[in-house]
Amino acid sequence: MIHIPVLINEVLDAFKDIEDGVIVDCTLGYGGHSEAILNNNKNIKIIACDRDEEAINYSKKRLEKYNGRIEMHKTTFSNLVKNIDLKSVRGILADIGVSSLHLDKNDRGFSVKSDVLDMRMNKESSLDAKFVVNNYTQDRLEEIFKEYGELKDARNTAKKIVDYRAKKEITSAKELANLIGLNPVRGNSGISRATLAFQAIRIEVNKELEELESLLTTIQNSDIKHAIVAIISFHSLEDRMVKNYFKKWSKNCICPEFFIKCECGGDNAIGKIISKKAIVAKKDEILNNSRSKSAKLRVFEIDR
């Protein structure tokens, strides 16, 4: 397997001034970002976590030459921070979303070509795509297609699924994709209706927005004093959430706007925004890795 981490040079640039200490990789995946960081700075240690046991096992083999400099945990960041020394943390990295290797593996059921319908990042989770597709109400399906997939005809797509499953259970991603439609949708950059619907189902199955919010609130409420936070997202809802949290973290005054004068003390900022605009992939990276086309990196410096 070949795994190409997105925005790798930009991530290394974000952490370039970190001389030692720990960088936490909240979404280890297949180890591409962690490997580059370990290669780039011999004094850095990484503590990494991921919900996917398959990814953990793959990364253990890939990064075994760095034994002593990296430790990996099958858990979420919010659980991880309860068990590590936050005083040594100098960086936090998160690459939100599904790995290209997940999409390529037929048995994981993420791809529109898959013979199974699963989409779980954590195989131990009880909720999978098959359950969502065959048991959610039409209204709920319409809701997630509209909110998570930004699908313009969410109602028709949901109705099509409900009508079809009344006759036969939907058992494969391939079957679902053919039902929804694989032709490019006008006004959606040539992306198919099935791709947008799959994105919505995947976000629902893995509670990706809830996980991201948990990550951000955990960072906000932690005892981390000085660190660079770098978060890569692939969906407008995720990017908006990161942007709004960073904006909130940079505000000194948190009084309501109708207050005539500040009464909160004006000292509530926990740091500053480093990337005024989202950092996106350059043309050469997009040519080599199409996944990077929708990637957006935002960087914040904690200093409290």
PASEBA-1860 file (N, C-alpha, C; in nm, 3 decimals):
! residues 304
1> MIHIPVLI> 0.084/-0.119/0.000/0.000/0.000/0.000/0.088/0.125/0.000 ~ 0.045/0.224/-0.077/0.114/0.352/-0.078/0.018/0.457/-0.024 ~ 0.060/0.525/0.080/-0.025/0.627/0.140/0.041/0.763/0.122 ~ -0.032/0.855/0.059/0.021/0.989/0.037/-0.050/1.086/0.132 ~ 0.017/1.135/0.235/-0.047/1.230/0.326/-0.067/1.366/0.259 ~ -0.181/1.428/0.282/-0.209/1.556/0.218/-0.139/1.671/0.290 ~ -0.106/1.775/0.214/-0.049/1.900/0.267/0.071/1.874/0.358 ~ 0.153/1.776/0.322/0.262/1.736/0.412/0.363/1.849/0.433
9> NEVLDAFK> 0.400/1.920/0.327/0.497/2.030/0.343/0.440/2.142/0.427 ~ 0.311/2.166/0.412/0.245/2.272/0.490/0.236/2.233/0.638 ~ 0.213/2.105/0.664/0.210/2.057/0.802/0.348/2.071/0.867 ~ 0.451/2.030/0.794/0.588/2.044/0.847/0.623/2.190/0.871 ~ 0.577/2.277/0.784/0.602/2.420/0.802/0.532/2.473/0.927 ~ 0.412/2.423/0.955/0.339/2.466/1.074/0.413/2.431/1.202 ~ 0.484/2.317/1.199/0.555/2.269/1.319/0.705/2.300/1.316 ~ 0.751/2.380/1.223/0.895/2.399/1.200/0.968/2.460/1.319
17> DIEDGVIV> 0.901/2.537/1.402/0.968/2.603/1.515/0.963/2.521/1.643 ~ 0.905/2.402/1.636/0.902/2.314/1.753/1.034/2.238/1.758 ~ 1.112/2.261/1.861/1.247/2.202/1.868/1.248/2.067/1.938 ~ 1.161/2.048/2.035/1.155/1.920/2.107/1.018/1.904/2.170 ~ 1.002/1.799/2.249/0.873/1.774/2.312/0.788/1.677/2.233 ~ 0.658/1.681/2.257/0.564/1.584/2.200/0.468/1.652/2.103 ~ 0.447/1.587/1.989/0.339/1.625/1.898/0.237/1.513/1.902 ~ 0.112/1.548/1.926/0.004/1.450/1.930/-0.061/1.442/1.793
25> DCTLGYGG> -0.059/1.322/1.732/-0.127/1.299/1.606/-0.262/1.235/1.639 ~ -0.367/1.316/1.633/-0.499/1.271/1.676/-0.566/1.176/1.578 ~ -0.517/1.172/1.456/-0.575/1.087/1.352/-0.461/1.017/1.279 ~ -0.398/0.923/1.345/-0.277/0.858/1.293/-0.296/0.803/1.153 ~ -0.408/0.734/1.130/-0.431/0.675/0.998/-0.320/0.579/0.961 ~ -0.265/0.596/0.842/-0.160/0.506/0.794/-0.020/0.565/0.811 ~ -0.008/0.664/0.902/0.122/0.707/0.952/0.201/0.803/0.866 ~ 0.144/0.854/0.758/0.220/0.939/0.667/0.268/1.069/0.729
33> HSEAILNN> 0.178/1.139/0.798/0.217/1.265/0.861/0.316/1.241/0.975 ~ 0.288/1.140/1.056/0.377/1.111/1.170/0.518/1.076/1.122 ~ 0.527/0.996/1.017/0.658/0.958/0.964/0.735/1.082/0.917 ~ 0.669/1.172/0.847/0.736/1.292/0.797/0.784/1.381/0.912 ~ 0.703/1.392/1.016/0.741/1.475/1.133/0.860/1.414/1.204 ~ 0.859/1.282/1.224/0.971/1.214/1.290/1.099/1.226/1.208 ~ 1.086/1.219/1.077/1.203/1.234/0.989/1.258/1.375/0.993 ~ 1.169/1.471/1.006/1.206/1.613/0.996/1.275/1.665/1.121
41> NKNIKIIA> 1.244/1.606/1.236/1.302/1.654/1.361/1.331/1.537/1.454 ~ 1.461/1.511/1.475/1.503/1.394/1.552/1.477/1.408/1.702 ~ 1.440/1.528/1.746/1.415/1.549/1.890/1.267/1.542/1.926 ~ 1.184/1.521/1.827/1.040/1.515/1.851/0.995/1.373/1.881 ~ 0.903/1.363/1.976/0.835/1.236/2.004/0.689/1.253/1.964 ~ 0.627/1.145/1.917/0.486/1.151/1.878/0.404/1.054/1.962 ~ 0.291/1.105/2.010/0.189/1.020/2.072/0.069/1.026/1.979 ~ 0.030/0.911/1.926/-0.073/0.908/1.823/-0.192/0.822/1.864
49> CDRDEEAI> -0.308/0.855/1.808/-0.426/0.773/1.833/-0.510/0.763/1.707 ~ -0.591/0.659/1.702/-0.683/0.638/1.590/-0.791/0.542/1.637 ~ -0.909/0.554/1.579/-1.019/0.463/1.614/-1.011/0.332/1.539 ~ -0.931/0.329/1.434/-0.927/0.215/1.342/-0.810/0.122/1.376 ~ -0.841/0.001/1.421/-0.737/-0.094/1.460/-0.650/-0.135/1.341 ~ -0.710/-0.144/1.224/-0.635/-0.179/1.104/-0.529/-0.074/1.073 ~ -0.565/0.052/1.090/-0.469/0.161/1.068/-0.357/0.158/1.172 ~ -0.393/0.130/1.296/-0.293/0.120/1.403/-0.192/0.011/1.372
57> NYSKKRLE> -0.242/-0.105/1.334/-0.153/-0.219/1.305/-0.062/-0.191/1.186 ~ -0.117/-0.126/1.084/-0.036/-0.091/0.966/0.074/0.008/1.006 ~ 0.038/0.108/1.084/0.135/0.212/1.122/0.243/0.158/1.216 ~ 0.208/0.058/1.296/0.310/-0.003/1.384/0.422/-0.064/1.302 ~ 0.386/-0.127/1.191/0.488/-0.185/1.103/0.563/-0.076/1.027 ~ 0.489/0.020/0.978/0.550/0.127/0.898/0.649/0.209/0.981 ~ 0.616/0.230/1.109/0.696/0.321/1.191/0.780/0.248/1.296 ~ 0.802/0.117/1.278/0.875/0.040/1.380/1.019/0.088/1.397
65> KYNGRIEM> 1.075/0.150/1.294/1.213/0.200/1.306/1.222/0.319/1.401 ~ 1.106/0.375/1.437/1.105/0.490/1.529/1.067/0.447/1.670 ~ 1.080/0.318/1.701/1.049/0.269/1.835/1.121/0.353/1.940 ~ 1.048/0.394/2.041/1.104/0.481/2.143/1.068/0.626/2.121 ~ 1.029/0.659/1.996/0.993/0.797/1.965/0.845/0.812/1.933 ~ 0.773/0.700/1.922/0.630/0.707/1.894/0.555/0.602/1.973 ~ 0.442/0.641/2.027/0.352/0.545/2.091/0.213/0.564/2.032 ~ 0.142/0.451/2.015/0.013/0.454/1.946/-0.096/0.395/2.036
73> HKTTFSNL> -0.214/0.456/2.026/-0.326/0.414/2.108/-0.453/0.403/2.024 ~ -0.529/0.297/2.043/-0.658/0.284/1.976/-0.763/0.351/2.064 ~ -0.785/0.477/2.038/-0.879/0.555/2.118/-0.905/0.688/2.048 ~ -0.982/0.773/2.111/-1.005/0.908/2.060/-0.916/1.006/2.135 ~ -0.899/1.124/2.077/-0.814/1.225/2.140/-0.868/1.264/2.278 ~ -1.001/1.276/2.289/-1.059/1.318/2.417/-1.028/1.219/2.528 ~ -1.015/1.090/2.492/-0.975/0.990/2.592/-0.824/0.988/2.613 ~ -0.750/1.011/2.505/-0.605/1.008/2.513/-0.549/1.112/2.609
81> VKNIDLKS> -0.603/1.235/2.603/-0.546/1.344/2.683/-0.561/1.321/2.834 ~ -0.650/1.229/2.871/-0.667/1.199/3.014/-0.549/1.119/3.069 ~ -0.471/1.061/2.976/-0.366/0.968/3.019/-0.225/1.007/2.976 ~ -0.207/1.131/2.928/-0.073/1.173/2.888/-0.035/1.302/2.961 ~ 0.094/1.328/2.967/0.146/1.448/3.031/0.134/1.565/2.934 ~ 0.040/1.653/2.959/0.014/1.763/2.867/0.122/1.871/2.871 ~ 0.204/1.871/2.976/0.308/1.974/2.988/0.411/1.964/2.876 ~ 0.429/1.845/2.821/0.531/1.826/2.718/0.476/1.841/2.576
89> VRGILADI> 0.344/1.860/2.562/0.281/1.870/2.430/0.314/2.005/2.367 ~ 0.372/1.999/2.247/0.409/2.121/2.175/0.333/2.134/2.042 ~ 0.266/2.027/2.001/0.192/2.032/1.876/0.077/1.934/1.876 ~ -0.029/1.968/1.804/-0.145/1.880/1.789/-0.184/1.881/1.642 ~ -0.193/1.762/1.583/-0.228/1.747/1.442/-0.350/1.660/1.429 ~ -0.443/1.701/1.341/-0.560/1.618/1.309/-0.589/1.628/1.161 ~ -0.601/1.512/1.096/-0.638/1.503/0.954/-0.776/1.439/0.951 ~ -0.878/1.524/0.945/-1.016/1.479/0.960/-1.068/1.416/0.831
97> GVSSLHLD> -1.139/1.305/0.844/-1.200/1.245/0.725/-1.148/1.105/0.696 ~ -1.197/1.050/0.587/-1.165/0.911/0.551/-1.033/0.905/0.475 ~ -0.957/0.800/0.499/-0.832/0.779/0.428/-0.859/0.725/0.289 ~ -0.772/0.759/0.195/-0.784/0.706/0.059/-0.770/0.554/0.059 ~ -0.695/0.501/0.156/-0.680/0.356/0.166/-0.810/0.289/0.210 ~ -0.889/0.360/0.292/-1.020/0.307/0.327/-1.107/0.295/0.203 ~ -1.101/0.397/0.120/-1.181/0.398/-0.002/-1.140/0.286/-0.096 ~ -1.012/0.252/-0.094/-0.960/0.150/-0.185/-0.990/0.007/-0.140
105> KNDRGFSV> -1.021/-0.011/-0.011/-1.040/-0.147/0.042/-1.187/-0.188/0.030 ~ -1.210/-0.288/-0.053/-1.346/-0.333/-0.081/-1.422/-0.373/0.045 ~ -1.352/-0.439/0.138/-1.420/-0.493/0.255/-1.460/-0.388/0.359 ~ -1.418/-0.262/0.340/-1.455/-0.157/0.435/-1.584/-0.086/0.393 ~ -1.624/-0.102/0.266/-1.753/-0.051/0.223/-1.767/0.098/0.215 ~ -1.656/0.170/0.194/-1.662/0.317/0.180/-1.684/0.359/0.035 ~ -1.634/0.281/-0.058/-1.634/0.319/-0.199/-1.767/0.286/-0.267 ~ -1.799/0.365/-0.369/-1.921/0.339/-0.448/-1.910/0.208/-0.525
113> KSDVLDMR> -1.790/0.149/-0.529/-1.769/0.023/-0.599/-1.764/-0.097/-0.505 ~ -1.779/-0.074/-0.375/-1.765/-0.181/-0.277/-1.878/-0.282/-0.283 ~ -1.844/-0.407/-0.251/-1.944/-0.515/-0.249/-2.013/-0.526/-0.114 ~ -1.966/-0.448/-0.016/-2.030/-0.447/0.116/-2.073/-0.304/0.146 ~ -2.155/-0.288/0.250/-2.205/-0.157/0.290/-2.177/-0.140/0.438 ~ -2.067/-0.070/0.470/-2.020/-0.064/0.608/-1.986/0.080/0.650 ~ -1.869/0.128/0.605/-1.823/0.267/0.629/-1.782/0.297/0.773 ~ -1.764/0.197/0.857/-1.719/0.223/0.995/-1.568/0.241/1.000
121> MNKESSLD> -1.523/0.350/1.060/-1.379/0.368/1.084/-1.335/0.276/1.198 ~ -1.424/0.259/1.295/-1.398/0.166/1.404/-1.489/0.045/1.384 ~ -1.431/-0.069/1.350/-1.510/-0.188/1.318/-1.591/-0.239/1.437 ~ -1.558/-0.191/1.558/-1.630/-0.235/1.676/-1.757/-0.152/1.701 ~ -1.775/-0.044/1.625/-1.894/0.040/1.640/-2.018/-0.038/1.600 ~ -2.128/-0.013/1.668/-2.252/-0.085/1.639/-2.324/-0.030/1.517 ~ -2.310/0.099/1.491/-2.379/0.162/1.378/-2.296/0.151/1.251 ~ -2.356/0.098/1.144/-2.288/0.094/1.015/-2.379/0.150/0.906
129> AKFVVNNY> -2.325/0.164/0.786/-2.399/0.225/0.676/-2.520/0.140/0.636 ~ -2.506/0.010/0.646/-2.617/-0.080/0.610/-2.739/-0.052/0.697 ~ -2.715/-0.029/0.825/-2.826/0.000/0.916/-2.888/0.135/0.882 ~ -2.804/0.236/0.861/-2.854/0.370/0.828/-2.943/0.365/0.704 ~ -2.892/0.302/0.599/-2.963/0.299/0.471/-3.094/0.221/0.479 ~ -3.096/0.113/0.555/-3.214/0.026/0.556/-3.312/0.053/0.670 ~ -3.273/0.138/0.767/-3.360/0.157/0.884/-3.394/0.302/0.916 ~ -3.314/0.398/0.872/-3.347/0.537/0.901/-3.476/0.576/0.827
137> TQDRLEEI> -3.554/0.663/0.889/-3.676/0.712/0.823/-3.640/0.798/0.703 ~ -3.737/0.818/0.616/-3.714/0.902/0.499/-3.676/1.044/0.541 ~ -3.741/1.096/0.643/-3.711/1.232/0.689/-3.568/1.243/0.742 ~ -3.525/1.140/0.815/-3.389/1.144/0.871/-3.284/1.131/0.762 ~ -3.309/1.044/0.663/-3.217/1.031/0.550/-3.208/1.163/0.474 ~ -3.322/1.227/0.451/-3.324/1.356/0.382/-3.242/1.459/0.460 ~ -3.256/1.456/0.591/-3.184/1.550/0.677/-3.033/1.534/0.666 ~ -2.983/1.410/0.673/-2.838/1.392/0.668/-2.784/1.417/0.527
145> FKEYGELK> -2.863/1.384/0.423/-2.818/1.412/0.286/-2.807/1.563/0.263 ~ -2.900/1.636/0.320/-2.902/1.782/0.303/-2.790/1.848/0.383 ~ -2.774/1.805/0.510/-2.678/1.871/0.598/-2.535/1.825/0.574 ~ -2.513/1.695/0.565/-2.378/1.642/0.556/-2.330/1.625/0.412 ~ -2.423/1.606/0.319/-2.385/1.586/0.180/-2.410/1.708/0.092 ~ -2.483/1.805/0.150/-2.521/1.926/0.075/-2.581/1.888/-0.061 ~ -2.667/1.784/-0.056/-2.732/1.731/-0.175/-2.859/1.810/-0.202 ~ -2.868/1.868/-0.320/-2.978/1.959/-0.351/-3.112/1.886/-0.364
153> DARNTAKK> -3.110/1.763/-0.408/-3.236/1.688/-0.417/-3.239/1.578/-0.310 ~ -3.210/1.618/-0.188/-3.203/1.524/-0.076/-3.334/1.448/-0.056 ~ -3.446/1.517/-0.075/-3.576/1.453/-0.053/-3.599/1.339/-0.153 ~ -3.572/1.366/-0.279/-3.592/1.264/-0.382/-3.499/1.145/-0.362 ~ -3.374/1.175/-0.321/-3.277/1.068/-0.298/-3.321/0.978/-0.182 ~ -3.368/1.041/-0.074/-3.415/0.965/0.042/-3.537/0.880/0.004 ~ -3.630/0.937/-0.072/-3.751/0.865/-0.113/-3.716/0.745/-0.202 ~ -3.620/0.765/-0.290/-3.577/0.657/-0.380/-3.525/0.537/-0.300
161> IVDYRAKK> -3.448/0.566/-0.195/-3.394/0.459/-0.110/-3.506/0.388/-0.034 ~ -3.596/0.466/0.024/-3.706/0.408/0.103/-3.798/0.321/0.015 ~ -3.827/0.369/-0.104/-3.912/0.292/-0.196/-3.844/0.161/-0.237 ~ -3.715/0.167/-0.262/-3.639/0.050/-0.308/-3.627/-0.054/-0.196 ~ -3.595/-0.009/-0.075/-3.573/-0.103/0.035/-3.702/-0.168/0.083 ~ -3.817/-0.110/0.047/-3.946/-0.171/0.081/-3.963/-0.305/0.009 ~ -3.893/-0.319/-0.103/-3.901/-0.442/-0.182/-3.783/-0.534/-0.155 ~ -3.666/-0.472/-0.126/-3.544/-0.552/-0.111/-3.443/-0.477/-0.023
169> EITSAKEL> -3.380/-0.548/0.070/-3.278/-0.486/0.154/-3.157/-0.447/0.069 ~ -3.101/-0.331/0.095/-2.981/-0.285/0.024/-2.859/-0.340/0.097 ~ -2.778/-0.421/0.030/-2.670/-0.493/0.098/-2.529/-0.453/0.055 ~ -2.516/-0.379/-0.054/-2.382/-0.340/-0.098/-2.376/-0.193/-0.134 ~ -2.257/-0.136/-0.120/-2.236/0.004/-0.157/-2.257/0.023/-0.307 ~ -2.217/-0.077/-0.383/-2.232/-0.072/-0.528/-2.380/-0.062/-0.566 ~ -2.462/-0.142/-0.500/-2.607/-0.142/-0.525/-2.666/-0.006/-0.489 ~ -2.625/0.048/-0.376/-2.674/0.180/-0.331/-2.632/0.290/-0.428
177> ANLIGLNP> -2.506/0.286/-0.472/-2.455/0.389/-0.563/-2.530/0.387/-0.695 ~ -2.557/0.269/-0.749/-2.631/0.258/-0.874/-2.774/0.309/-0.859 ~ -2.832/0.286/-0.742/-2.967/0.333/-0.714/-2.972/0.486/-0.708 ~ -2.876/0.546/-0.639/-2.875/0.692/-0.621/-2.834/0.764/-0.749 ~ -2.733/0.710/-0.818/-2.689/0.771/-0.942/-2.543/0.810/-0.941 ~ -2.470/0.764/-1.042/-2.325/0.788/-1.050/-2.289/0.897/-1.151 ~ -2.387/0.954/-1.216/-2.359/1.062/-1.311/-2.329/1.191/-1.237 ~ -2.236/1.272/-1.290/-2.204/1.401/-1.226/-2.327/1.489/-1.211
185> VRGNSGIS> -2.335/1.559/-1.098/-2.448/1.648/-1.071/-2.411/1.790/-1.108 ~ -2.492/1.853/-1.189/-2.465/1.991/-1.228/-2.466/2.081/-1.104 ~ -2.366/2.168/-1.096/-2.356/2.260/-0.982/-2.281/2.204/-0.864 ~ -2.231/2.081/-0.876/-2.153/2.020/-0.767/-2.014/1.979/-0.813 ~ -1.955/2.062/-0.898/-1.816/2.041/-0.946/-1.797/1.904/-1.011 ~ -1.902/1.853/-1.073/-1.889/1.725/-1.142/-1.889/1.605/-1.051 ~ -1.926/1.624/-0.924/-1.932/1.513/-0.828/-2.066/1.443/-0.843 ~ -2.067/1.312/-0.833/-2.192/1.239/-0.850/-2.280/1.249/-0.727
193> RATLAFQA> -2.409/1.228/-0.749/-2.506/1.228/-0.640/-2.471/1.118/-0.539 ~ -2.427/1.004/-0.588/-2.391/0.894/-0.499/-2.273/0.931/-0.408 ~ -2.173/0.998/-0.464/-2.056/1.038/-0.385/-2.096/1.131/-0.271 ~ -2.184/1.227/-0.300/-2.229/1.320/-0.197/-2.313/1.248/-0.090 ~ -2.397/1.155/-0.135/-2.478/1.079/-0.040/-2.391/0.989/0.047 ~ -2.289/0.927/-0.014/-2.197/0.841/0.061/-2.123/0.923/0.167 ~ -2.081/1.044/0.130/-2.014/1.131/0.226/-2.104/1.157/0.347 ~ -2.231/1.184/0.319/-2.326/1.212/0.427/-2.345/1.091/0.518
201> IRIEVNKE> -2.360/0.973/0.457/-2.378/0.851/0.536/-2.255/0.823/0.620 ~ -2.137/0.842/0.561/-2.011/0.818/0.633/-1.997/0.910/0.754 ~ -2.031/1.037/0.736/-2.023/1.133/0.847/-2.120/1.092/0.958 ~ -2.238/1.045/0.920/-2.337/1.001/1.018/-2.289/0.876/1.092 ~ -2.241/0.778/1.019/-2.197/0.652/1.079/-2.085/0.674/1.181 ~ -1.990/0.758/1.145/-1.871/0.778/1.229/-1.881/0.898/1.322 ~ -1.997/0.966/1.319/-2.019/1.084/1.404/-1.901/1.180/1.393 ~ -1.861/1.207/1.269/-1.738/1.283/1.245/-1.744/1.427/1.296
209> LEELESLL> -1.859/1.492/1.285/-1.870/1.629/1.335/-1.866/1.631/1.488 ~ -1.929/1.531/1.550/-1.925/1.522/1.696/-1.782/1.495/1.744 ~ -1.710/1.410/1.671/-1.571/1.379/1.707/-1.484/1.503/1.695 ~ -1.505/1.582/1.588/-1.425/1.703/1.569/-1.456/1.804/1.679 ~ -1.583/1.819/1.712/-1.619/1.914/1.818/-1.560/1.869/1.952 ~ -1.562/1.738/1.976/-1.502/1.685/2.099/-1.353/1.715/2.104 ~ -1.285/1.699/1.989/-1.143/1.730/1.980/-1.118/1.877/2.015 ~ -1.195/1.966/1.955/-1.175/2.109/1.975/-1.207/2.152/2.118
217> TTIQNSDI> -1.314/2.101/2.174/-1.348/2.138/2.312/-1.247/2.081/2.412 ~ -1.195/1.960/2.381/-1.094/1.901/2.468/-0.967/1.985/2.469 ~ -0.924/2.031/2.351/-0.808/2.120/2.343/-0.835/2.248/2.420 ~ -0.952/2.305/2.399/-0.989/2.432/2.463/-0.984/2.420/2.615 ~ -1.032/2.309/2.668/-1.044/2.293/2.813/-0.924/2.224/2.877 ~ -0.822/2.195/2.797/-0.705/2.122/2.848/-0.609/2.216/2.920 ~ -0.504/2.156/2.976/-0.400/2.233/3.045/-0.280/2.261/2.955 ~ -0.296/2.241/2.824/-0.186/2.267/2.731/-0.158/2.416/2.727
225> KHAIVAII> -0.033/2.453/2.755/0.003/2.595/2.768/0.058/2.654/2.639 ~ 0.147/2.580/2.572/0.211/2.632/2.451/0.215/2.520/2.346 ~ 0.143/2.539/2.237/0.141/2.436/2.133/0.085/2.492/2.003 ~ 0.127/2.428/1.894/0.071/2.459/1.762/-0.038/2.356/1.732 ~ -0.156/2.405/1.695/-0.267/2.317/1.658/-0.287/2.328/1.506 ~ -0.276/2.215/1.436/-0.292/2.212/1.291/-0.401/2.111/1.255 ~ -0.507/2.159/1.192/-0.620/2.072/1.161/-0.653/2.078/1.012 ~ -0.656/1.960/0.950/-0.691/1.948/0.808/-0.833/1.893/0.798
233> SFHSLEDR> -0.917/1.962/0.722/-1.054/1.915/0.701/-1.083/1.907/0.552 ~ -1.189/1.834/0.518/-1.223/1.811/0.377/-1.367/1.849/0.344 ~ -1.438/1.897/0.442/-1.580/1.927/0.424/-1.606/2.067/0.478 ~ -1.695/2.141/0.413/-1.720/2.280/0.452/-1.772/2.292/0.595 ~ -1.851/2.194/0.640/-1.902/2.199/0.777/-1.789/2.185/0.877 ~ -1.695/2.095/0.849/-1.579/2.075/0.938/-1.491/2.199/0.939 ~ -1.461/2.252/0.821/-1.374/2.369/0.812/-1.436/2.488/0.884 ~ -1.567/2.504/0.871/-1.637/2.615/0.937/-1.627/2.601/1.089
241> MVKNYFKK> -1.639/2.478/1.137/-1.630/2.455/1.281/-1.491/2.491/1.333 ~ -1.388/2.447/1.262/-1.250/2.478/1.302/-1.227/2.629/1.300 ~ -1.269/2.693/1.193/-1.254/2.838/1.178/-1.321/2.912/1.294 ~ -1.442/2.872/1.330/-1.516/2.941/1.437/-1.453/2.918/1.573 ~ -1.402/2.797/1.598/-1.335/2.771/1.725/-1.207/2.853/1.736 ~ -1.129/2.855/1.629/-1.005/2.932/1.631/-1.034/3.081/1.655 ~ -1.140/3.129/1.593/-1.178/3.271/1.610/-1.216/3.297/1.755 ~ -1.291/3.205/1.815/-1.331/3.219/1.955/-1.209/3.215/2.047
249> WSKNCICP> -1.116/3.123/2.016/-0.996/3.109/2.100/-0.909/3.235/2.096 ~ -0.918/3.312/1.990/-0.831/3.430/1.975/-0.891/3.557/2.033 ~ -1.014/3.549/2.085/-1.081/3.669/2.138/-1.044/3.695/2.283 ~ -1.002/3.817/2.310/-0.973/3.857/2.448/-1.103/3.884/2.524 ~ -1.193/3.957/2.461/-1.320/3.991/2.525/-1.429/3.896/2.479 ~ -1.499/3.835/2.575/-1.606/3.743/2.541/-1.741/3.794/2.593 ~ -1.747/3.922/2.622/-1.874/3.981/2.666/-1.974/3.984/2.552 ~ -2.103/3.977/2.581/-2.205/3.992/2.477/-2.191/4.126/2.406
257> EFFIKCEC> -2.227/4.130/2.278/-2.208/4.251/2.198/-2.285/4.371/2.250 ~ -2.396/4.346/2.321/-2.477/4.459/2.370/-2.418/4.524/2.495 ~ -2.311/4.466/2.553/-2.245/4.530/2.667/-2.179/4.659/2.621 ~ -2.196/4.765/2.695/-2.137/4.894/2.660/-1.985/4.892/2.680 ~ -1.942/4.826/2.789/-1.798/4.812/2.813/-1.767/4.670/2.859 ~ -1.642/4.635/2.845/-1.598/4.499/2.879/-1.610/4.474/3.029 ~ -1.669/4.359/3.064/-1.681/4.321/3.205/-1.620/4.184/3.233 ~ -1.560/4.124/3.129/-1.506/3.988/3.147/-1.358/3.987/3.183
265> GGDNAIGK> -1.297/4.106/3.179/-1.154/4.115/3.210/-1.068/4.130/3.086 ~ -1.123/4.097/2.971/-1.051/4.117/2.844/-0.923/4.037/2.831 ~ -0.918/3.922/2.897/-0.795/3.841/2.892/-0.831/3.693/2.872 ~ -0.918/3.666/2.776/-0.969/3.531/2.758/-0.908/3.456/2.640 ~ -0.829/3.523/2.558/-0.767/3.456/2.444/-0.670/3.350/2.492 ~ -0.670/3.234/2.422/-0.573/3.130/2.460/-0.459/3.122/2.359 ~ -0.456/3.217/2.265/-0.350/3.219/2.165/-0.391/3.302/2.045 ~ -0.328/3.271/1.931/-0.357/3.349/1.811/-0.367/3.260/1.688
273> IISKKAIV> -0.443/3.308/1.590/-0.459/3.238/1.463/-0.334/3.261/1.379 ~ -0.273/3.153/1.330/-0.154/3.163/1.245/-0.193/3.173/1.099 ~ -0.291/3.096/1.059/-0.337/3.098/0.918/-0.461/3.184/0.908 ~ -0.447/3.305/0.856/-0.562/3.395/0.844/-0.665/3.338/0.748 ~ -0.618/3.267/0.646/-0.705/3.197/0.554/-0.667/3.049/0.553 ~ -0.761/2.966/0.514/-0.731/2.822/0.506/-0.619/2.797/0.405 ~ -0.525/2.711/0.442/-0.414/2.675/0.355/-0.458/2.558/0.267 ~ -0.443/2.571/0.137/-0.488/2.467/0.043/-0.369/2.411/-0.035
281> AKKDEILN> -0.393/2.299/-0.101/-0.287/2.231/-0.175/-0.247/2.307/-0.301 ~ -0.120/2.298/-0.336/-0.070/2.359/-0.459/-0.104/2.268/-0.578 ~ -0.092/2.323/-0.696/-0.132/2.252/-0.818/-0.061/2.119/-0.836 ~ 0.070/2.117/-0.806/0.146/1.993/-0.827/0.100/1.882/-0.733 ~ 0.062/1.919/-0.611/0.012/1.817/-0.518/-0.123/1.764/-0.564 ~ -0.209/1.851/-0.612/-0.341/1.808/-0.659/-0.327/1.712/-0.777 ~ -0.228/1.737/-0.864/-0.205/1.648/-0.977/-0.161/1.509/-0.931 ~ -0.082/1.504/-0.824/-0.030/1.377/-0.772/-0.125/1.307/-0.676
289> NSRSKSAK> -0.214/1.385/-0.615/-0.304/1.329/-0.514/-0.436/1.405/-0.520 ~ -0.534/1.349/-0.589/-0.661/1.418/-0.610/-0.734/1.447/-0.479 ~ -0.708/1.366/-0.376/-0.774/1.386/-0.247/-0.740/1.522/-0.187 ~ -0.623/1.574/-0.222/-0.578/1.701/-0.163/-0.656/1.822/-0.216 ~ -0.733/1.801/-0.323/-0.805/1.912/-0.385/-0.901/1.981/-0.288 ~ -0.964/1.903/-0.202/-1.062/1.961/-0.109/-1.006/1.981/0.031 ~ -0.875/1.957/0.050/-0.816/1.969/0.183/-0.792/2.115/0.222 ~ -0.824/2.147/0.347/-0.800/2.281/0.401/-0.733/2.269/0.537
297> LRVFEIDR> -0.621/2.337/0.551/-0.544/2.335/0.676/-0.558/2.468/0.748 ~ -0.589/2.464/0.875/-0.592/2.584/0.959/-0.497/2.563/1.077 ~ -0.426/2.669/1.114/-0.322/2.658/1.217/-0.345/2.763/1.325 ~ -0.333/2.721/1.450/-0.353/2.810/1.566/-0.237/2.787/1.664 ~ -0.191/2.893/1.727/-0.086/2.883/1.829/-0.145/2.909/1.967 ~ -0.142/2.806/2.051/-0.185/2.821/2.190/-0.073/2.885/2.271 ~ -0.106/2.987/2.346/-0.007/3.056/2.431/-0.083/3.117/2.548 ~ -0.093/3.041/2.654/-0.173/3.089/2.769/-0.102/3.069/2.902
END
